[in-house]
Amino acid sequence: MLDIKSKLVLKILQKECPNGSYSLVEARDVISAMPIKYRVDNDGLENILIYLERQEYISIKYDDENVYCLCVLPFGNEIIETDGKQKNEGKSPRLWMIFILCFLSAFLGCFVSNLIQNLIV
């Protein structure tokens, strides 16, 4: 299982390395792309990259003084896609609640307007 920082780094790497091709990525670019509360230093990023490589989420061809040549493997892409789907599935009950509340408020509005009309006429 990936922690939040590792998922964020994997998402950033997926944007930097499209189509599963190897790309040169600088450590400072990855660090600056992370949200402020999750920022890591160079050593922390290196540990995350080593972990991602051991879990076969990414492939590192070489690294040289905070510059990495790497690509995101299909398993890493799959993890990011399933994470996005899980977030979308969590939003569907909210849509149903909004639909039900709209229906009930419209029904109640019509009912009250009919009562007022019958009292006036």
VOKOLSE-130687 format. One record per residue: z, y, x of N, C-alpha, C in turn. Coordinates in nm, 2 decimals, always signed. Each point is the difference from the previous one (the first is absolute). Layout:
// VOKOLSE-130687
- Z | Y | X | Z | Y | X | Z | Y | X
...
//
This chain:
// VOKOLSE-130687
- +0.00 | -0.12 | +0.08 | +0.00 | +0.12 | -0.08 | +0.00 | +0.12 | +0.09
- -0.07 | +0.10 | -0.04 | -0.01 | +0.13 | +0.07 | +0.10 | +0.10 | -0.05
- +0.05 | +0.07 | +0.10 | +0.09 | +0.11 | -0.04 | -0.09 | +0.13 | -0.03
- +0.06 | +0.10 | -0.05 | -0.07 | +0.12 | -0.04 | -0.08 | +0.06 | +0.11
- +0.06 | +0.01 | +0.12 | -0.07 | +0.07 | +0.11 | -0.12 | -0.08 | +0.05
- +0.02 | -0.14 | +0.00 | -0.12 | -0.08 | +0.04 | -0.11 | +0.01 | -0.10
- +0.03 | +0.01 | -0.13 | -0.11 | +0.01 | -0.10 | -0.07 | +0.14 | +0.01
- +0.08 | +0.10 | +0.03 | -0.06 | +0.13 | +0.02 | -0.09 | +0.00 | +0.12
- +0.04 | -0.06 | +0.11 | -0.08 | -0.01 | +0.12 | -0.13 | -0.08 | -0.03
- +0.02 | -0.11 | -0.07 | -0.12 | -0.08 | -0.04 | -0.10 | +0.08 | -0.08
- +0.05 | +0.08 | -0.10 | -0.09 | +0.08 | -0.08 | -0.07 | +0.10 | +0.08
- +0.07 | +0.07 | +0.09 | -0.06 | +0.10 | +0.09 | -0.11 | -0.07 | +0.09
- +0.03 | -0.12 | +0.05 | -0.09 | -0.07 | +0.09 | -0.13 | -0.04 | -0.08
- +0.02 | -0.04 | -0.13 | -0.11 | -0.03 | -0.08 | -0.09 | +0.11 | -0.02
- +0.05 | +0.12 | -0.02 | -0.08 | +0.12 | -0.01 | -0.07 | +0.04 | +0.13
- +0.06 | -0.03 | +0.11 | -0.05 | +0.03 | +0.13 | -0.11 | -0.10 | +0.04
- +0.01 | -0.12 | -0.04 | -0.09 | -0.11 | +0.04 | -0.07 | -0.06 | -0.12
- -0.10 | +0.07 | -0.06 | -0.06 | -0.05 | -0.12 | -0.09 | -0.12 | +0.03
- -0.02 | -0.08 | -0.10 | -0.08 | -0.12 | +0.00 | +0.04 | -0.10 | +0.10
- +0.12 | -0.01 | +0.04 | +0.05 | -0.10 | +0.10 | -0.06 | +0.01 | +0.14
- -0.05 | +0.12 | +0.03 | -0.06 | +0.02 | +0.14 | +0.11 | +0.05 | +0.09
- -0.02 | -0.02 | +0.13 | +0.10 | +0.05 | +0.10 | -0.03 | +0.15 | +0.02
- +0.11 | +0.07 | +0.01 | +0.00 | +0.14 | +0.02 | +0.11 | +0.04 | +0.10
- -0.03 | +0.11 | +0.06 | +0.11 | +0.06 | +0.09 | +0.09 | +0.09 | -0.08
- +0.13 | -0.03 | +0.01 | +0.10 | +0.07 | -0.08 | +0.10 | +0.05 | +0.10
- +0.03 | +0.13 | -0.01 | +0.11 | +0.06 | +0.08 | +0.13 | -0.01 | -0.07
- +0.11 | -0.03 | +0.07 | +0.13 | -0.01 | -0.06 | +0.04 | +0.13 | -0.06
- -0.03 | +0.11 | +0.05 | +0.05 | +0.13 | -0.06 | -0.07 | +0.02 | -0.13
- -0.12 | -0.05 | -0.02 | -0.07 | +0.02 | -0.13 | +0.07 | -0.08 | -0.11
- +0.04 | -0.12 | +0.04 | +0.07 | -0.09 | -0.10 | +0.13 | +0.06 | -0.03
- +0.08 | +0.05 | +0.10 | +0.13 | +0.05 | -0.02 | -0.01 | +0.13 | -0.08
- -0.10 | +0.08 | +0.02 | -0.01 | +0.13 | -0.08 | -0.04 | -0.03 | -0.14
- -0.07 | -0.11 | -0.03 | -0.05 | -0.03 | -0.13 | +0.11 | -0.06 | -0.09
- +0.11 | -0.04 | +0.06 | +0.11 | -0.06 | -0.08 | +0.08 | +0.11 | -0.06
- +0.06 | -0.03 | -0.12 | +0.09 | +0.10 | -0.06 | +0.12 | +0.03 | +0.09
- +0.05 | +0.12 | -0.01 | +0.10 | +0.05 | +0.09 | +0.13 | -0.09 | +0.00
- +0.04 | -0.05 | -0.11 | +0.12 | -0.08 | +0.00 | -0.02 | -0.14 | +0.06
- -0.12 | -0.04 | +0.02 | -0.03 | -0.13 | +0.06 | -0.05 | +0.01 | +0.14
- -0.01 | +0.12 | +0.06 | -0.06 | +0.01 | +0.13 | +0.07 | -0.08 | +0.10
- -0.08 | -0.06 | +0.09 | +0.06 | -0.08 | +0.11 | -0.05 | +0.06 | +0.13
- +0.06 | -0.04 | +0.11 | -0.04 | +0.05 | +0.13 | -0.10 | -0.10 | +0.06
- -0.05 | +0.02 | +0.12 | -0.10 | -0.09 | +0.06 | +0.05 | -0.14 | +0.01
- +0.13 | -0.02 | +0.04 | +0.05 | -0.13 | +0.02 | +0.01 | -0.08 | -0.13
- +0.05 | +0.08 | -0.11 | +0.01 | -0.06 | -0.13 | -0.14 | -0.05 | -0.05
- -0.10 | +0.09 | +0.02 | -0.14 | -0.04 | -0.04 | -0.05 | -0.12 | +0.07
- +0.03 | +0.00 | +0.13 | -0.04 | -0.12 | +0.08 | +0.06 | -0.13 | -0.05
- +0.13 | +0.01 | -0.04 | +0.07 | -0.12 | -0.05 | -0.07 | -0.04 | -0.14
- -0.03 | +0.10 | -0.08 | -0.06 | -0.03 | -0.13 | -0.14 | -0.07 | +0.02
- -0.08 | +0.06 | +0.09 | -0.13 | -0.06 | +0.03 | +0.01 | -0.14 | +0.05
- +0.10 | -0.03 | +0.09 | +0.01 | -0.13 | +0.05 | +0.04 | -0.10 | -0.11
- +0.09 | +0.05 | -0.09 | +0.04 | -0.09 | -0.11 | -0.12 | -0.02 | -0.09
- -0.08 | +0.10 | -0.03 | -0.12 | -0.02 | -0.09 | -0.10 | -0.10 | +0.07
- -0.01 | +0.01 | +0.13 | -0.09 | -0.09 | +0.07 | +0.05 | -0.14 | -0.01
- +0.13 | -0.02 | +0.02 | +0.05 | -0.14 | +0.00 | -0.01 | -0.06 | -0.14
- +0.01 | +0.08 | -0.10 | -0.01 | -0.05 | -0.14 | -0.15 | -0.01 | -0.04
- -0.09 | +0.03 | +0.09 | -0.14 | -0.01 | -0.02 | -0.05 | +0.10 | -0.11
- +0.06 | +0.12 | -0.01 | -0.05 | +0.10 | -0.09 | -0.11 | +0.09 | +0.07
- +0.02 | +0.01 | +0.14 | -0.10 | +0.08 | +0.08 | -0.03 | -0.08 | +0.12
- -0.11 | +0.05 | +0.07 | -0.03 | -0.06 | +0.13 | -0.01 | +0.11 | +0.10
- +0.07 | -0.01 | +0.11 | -0.01 | +0.11 | +0.10 | -0.08 | -0.06 | +0.12
- -0.11 | +0.07 | +0.03 | -0.08 | -0.04 | +0.11 | +0.06 | +0.04 | +0.13
- +0.04 | +0.13 | +0.01 | +0.08 | +0.05 | +0.11 | +0.07 | +0.12 | -0.03
- +0.10 | +0.03 | +0.08 | +0.07 | +0.13 | -0.02 | +0.02 | +0.06 | +0.14
- -0.01 | +0.13 | +0.00 | +0.00 | +0.07 | +0.13 | +0.07 | +0.14 | -0.02
- +0.12 | +0.02 | +0.04 | +0.07 | +0.13 | -0.01 | -0.01 | +0.06 | -0.13
- +0.05 | -0.07 | -0.10 | +0.01 | +0.05 | -0.14 | -0.14 | +0.02 | -0.07
- -0.10 | -0.07 | +0.05 | -0.13 | -0.01 | -0.06 | -0.03 | -0.15 | -0.03
- -0.03 | -0.03 | -0.12 | -0.01 | -0.14 | -0.04 | -0.14 | -0.03 | -0.05
- -0.06 | -0.11 | +0.04 | -0.13 | -0.05 | -0.06 | +0.04 | -0.11 | -0.09
- -0.01 | +0.02 | -0.13 | +0.05 | -0.10 | -0.09 | -0.09 | +0.00 | -0.13
- +0.02 | -0.11 | -0.08 | -0.06 | -0.01 | -0.13 | +0.10 | -0.06 | -0.09
- -0.02 | +0.02 | -0.13 | +0.09 | -0.06 | -0.11 | -0.07 | -0.13 | -0.04
- +0.07 | -0.11 | +0.01 | -0.06 | -0.13 | -0.04 | +0.00 | -0.01 | -0.15
- -0.07 | -0.10 | -0.05 | -0.01 | -0.02 | -0.15 | +0.13 | -0.02 | -0.07
- +0.10 | -0.07 | +0.07 | +0.13 | -0.02 | -0.06 | +0.07 | +0.13 | -0.01
- -0.01 | +0.09 | +0.09 | +0.06 | +0.14 | -0.01 | -0.06 | +0.08 | -0.12
- -0.14 | -0.01 | -0.01 | -0.06 | +0.06 | -0.12 | +0.05 | -0.05 | -0.13
- +0.02 | -0.13 | +0.00 | +0.04 | -0.07 | -0.12 | +0.15 | +0.05 | -0.04
- +0.08 | +0.01 | +0.10 | +0.14 | +0.05 | -0.03 | +0.00 | +0.14 | -0.06
- -0.09 | +0.08 | +0.05 | +0.00 | +0.14 | -0.05 | -0.06 | +0.00 | -0.14
- -0.10 | -0.08 | -0.03 | -0.06 | -0.01 | -0.13 | +0.10 | -0.05 | -0.10
- +0.07 | -0.11 | +0.03 | +0.10 | -0.05 | -0.09 | +0.12 | +0.09 | -0.03
- +0.03 | +0.08 | +0.10 | +0.11 | +0.10 | -0.01 | -0.05 | +0.11 | -0.10
- -0.12 | +0.04 | +0.01 | -0.06 | +0.10 | -0.10 | +0.00 | -0.05 | -0.14
- -0.04 | -0.13 | -0.01 | -0.01 | -0.06 | -0.14 | +0.14 | -0.01 | -0.06
- +0.10 | -0.03 | +0.08 | +0.14 | -0.01 | -0.05 | +0.05 | +0.13 | -0.05
- -0.04 | +0.11 | +0.07 | +0.04 | +0.13 | -0.05 | -0.07 | +0.04 | -0.13
- -0.12 | -0.04 | -0.01 | -0.07 | +0.03 | -0.13 | +0.05 | -0.08 | -0.11
- +0.04 | -0.13 | +0.02 | +0.05 | -0.08 | -0.10 | +0.14 | +0.06 | -0.06
- +0.07 | +0.06 | +0.09 | +0.13 | +0.06 | -0.04 | -0.02 | +0.12 | -0.09
- -0.12 | +0.06 | -0.01 | -0.02 | +0.12 | -0.08 | -0.05 | -0.03 | -0.14
- -0.04 | -0.12 | -0.02 | -0.06 | -0.03 | -0.14 | +0.11 | +0.00 | -0.11
- +0.13 | -0.04 | +0.02 | +0.09 | +0.02 | -0.11 | +0.03 | +0.14 | -0.03
- -0.01 | +0.09 | +0.09 | +0.01 | +0.14 | -0.03 | -0.11 | +0.05 | -0.09
- -0.12 | -0.05 | +0.02 | -0.11 | +0.04 | -0.09 | +0.03 | -0.05 | -0.15
- +0.05 | -0.12 | -0.01 | +0.03 | -0.05 | -0.13 | +0.12 | +0.08 | -0.07
- +0.09 | +0.04 | +0.08 | +0.11 | +0.08 | -0.05 | -0.05 | +0.13 | -0.05
- -0.09 | +0.06 | +0.07 | -0.06 | +0.13 | -0.04 | -0.08 | -0.02 | -0.13
- -0.07 | -0.10 | -0.01 | -0.08 | -0.03 | -0.12 | +0.09 | -0.02 | -0.12
- +0.10 | -0.07 | +0.02 | +0.10 | -0.03 | -0.12 | +0.07 | +0.13 | -0.04
- +0.04 | +0.08 | +0.10 | +0.07 | +0.12 | -0.03 | -0.10 | +0.10 | -0.07
- -0.12 | +0.01 | +0.04 | -0.10 | +0.08 | -0.07 | -0.02 | -0.04 | -0.14
- -0.02 | -0.13 | -0.02 | -0.02 | -0.06 | -0.13 | +0.12 | +0.03 | -0.10
- +0.12 | -0.02 | +0.05 | +0.12 | +0.02 | -0.08 | +0.02 | +0.15 | -0.03
- -0.03 | +0.09 | +0.09 | +0.01 | +0.14 | -0.02 | -0.10 | +0.05 | -0.10
- -0.12 | -0.05 | +0.01 | -0.11 | +0.03 | -0.10 | +0.04 | -0.05 | -0.14
- +0.05 | -0.12 | -0.01 | +0.04 | -0.06 | -0.13 | +0.11 | +0.09 | -0.06
- +0.10 | +0.03 | +0.08 | +0.11 | +0.08 | -0.05 | -0.04 | +0.14 | -0.04
- -0.09 | +0.06 | +0.07 | -0.06 | +0.13 | -0.03 | -0.07 | +0.00 | -0.14
- -0.08 | -0.10 | -0.02 | -0.07 | -0.02 | -0.13 | +0.10 | -0.02 | -0.11
- +0.10 | -0.08 | +0.02 | +0.10 | -0.03 | -0.10 | +0.08 | +0.12 | -0.04
- +0.04 | +0.08 | +0.10 | +0.07 | +0.13 | -0.03 | -0.09 | +0.10 | -0.07
- -0.12 | +0.01 | +0.04 | -0.09 | +0.09 | -0.07 | -0.03 | -0.04 | -0.14
- +0.00 | -0.13 | -0.03 | -0.02 | -0.04 | -0.14 | +0.12 | +0.03 | -0.08
- +0.12 | -0.02 | +0.05 | +0.13 | +0.03 | -0.07 | +0.00 | +0.15 | -0.03
- -0.03 | +0.09 | +0.10 | +0.00 | +0.14 | -0.03 | -0.11 | +0.04 | -0.10
- -0.11 | -0.06 | +0.00 | -0.10 | +0.03 | -0.10 | +0.04 | -0.04 | -0.14
- +0.07 | -0.12 | -0.01 | +0.04 | -0.04 | -0.13 | +0.12 | +0.09 | -0.05
- +0.08 | +0.05 | +0.08 | +0.11 | +0.09 | -0.04 | -0.05 | +0.13 | -0.05
- -0.11 | +0.05 | +0.07 | -0.05 | +0.13 | -0.04 | -0.08 | +0.00 | -0.13
- -0.08 | -0.11 | -0.02 | -0.09 | +0.00 | -0.11 | +0.07 | -0.06 | -0.12
//
